[in-house]
C-alpha cells in the first residue's frame, strides 16, 4: 500500500500559523510577543514537517 501524503498538506502552514498566532494573542498574551511568535512558528512549520516525515516513512517501504 503506497499512500502518498496530500499535496496540499505543506500549504496549511501559513493558515495554521495565522490561526495559532491569533489564538495565542487572544488567550495567552500574558507571554506577549514571544508567545505569539513561537506559537505561530511551531504551528506554521508543523504541516511541512509532517509532510516530510510522511514521505520519508512511506518511501522506505
Steps between C-alpha positions, in 0.01 A plus 500: 500500500675811375304796636629842415457795732252761381672754275323785679635406844804736496275789395314483830800658674415868448135443589588313818765758589247781470242309703747403771640852519151643527396254769822552693450874482141472615535244780867473599623855458644495849823390334476781247672511165717193550210271585316607185813466285589154631143373465482630143835350404429160652154473345620646171776245453310199640322409171825528304683276744209253506505486119874429491475233772208334323689491170814364663316225692300387199792527260693237694232233475 
